[in-house]
Amino acid sequence: MIGLGPRTLFLKEVRRFLRVPGQTVLSPLVTTTLYFLVFGWSLGSRLREVDGVPYVRFIVPGLVMLGAVTNAFLNTSSSIMVMKLQGTMVDLLVSPLSYGQIVGAFVGAAAVRGMMVGSVVWLVASAFTGVHVAHPFFATFALALVVVAFGAMGFLTGVWARTFEQVNFFPTFVITPLTFLGGVFYSAEMLPGALRSLTLANPVYYMVDALRWGMLGRSGAGPWPGLLTLVGLCAASLAASLAVLASGWRLRG
């Protein structure tokens, strides 16, 4: 049973993002609708199918992952950054909570936000493509691994960053480019040799591919490379978060 302390911290973090529904829900809803109008219908009229799937359905898993990843990452990174600026992070470190409970509460709240946004994106997509999911349990599990991994990476970024400009560096210059170049809007098979090799070297491609298999039942690399990548990323990012928190690096000063 989860203790009162970590449960309180978790609920505090959940309430924090629920207080801004426009940012949490409305923004991804509008963005997803625009993606479908611009890419789904415009390109969909030219690219009827990709890997045997209608193009407007092909892009859904990538859009779900993009929304979930961004929100899970920003939830922890912005929260840690605000606590550092307000000087309340030290109070948390001297509380009776263990390091595992602190990381679990922050990452758990980020995962809730990521799953919520991913669900909103999927519901918007369903209005365009229908509600069928090929492997719902696998898709849910893969998305859960995604939001946990990137929630933990957001935790690490919040600890490392000294300004909000640094917090925004990773989603702007790392996460979004890797996601867009990870097969969200295209199949690796559509690319010429050099670009195809570049895509296949991108770990996000396998994550998108795993979620695509769960949602559509089709993928280029199959579900297992992406699932193994996600498990490894989860383990590494959570272990690093615990180690950094225990060290007090950039948190006690």
Secondary structure, DSSP 8 states (H G I E B T S, - for coil): ---HHHHHHHHHHHHHHHT-HIIIIIHHHHHHHHHIIIIIIIITTT--EETTEEHHHHTHHHHHHHHHHHHHHHHHHHHHHHHHHHT-HHHHHTSS--HHHHHHHHHHHHHHHHHHHHHHHHHHHHHHH-S--SSHHHHHHHHHHHHHHHHHHHHHHHHH-SSHHHHHHHIIIIIHHHHHTTTSSS-GGGS-HHHHHHHHT-HHHHHHHHHHHHHHS--SS-HHHHHHHHHHHHHHHHHHHHHHHHHTTTT--
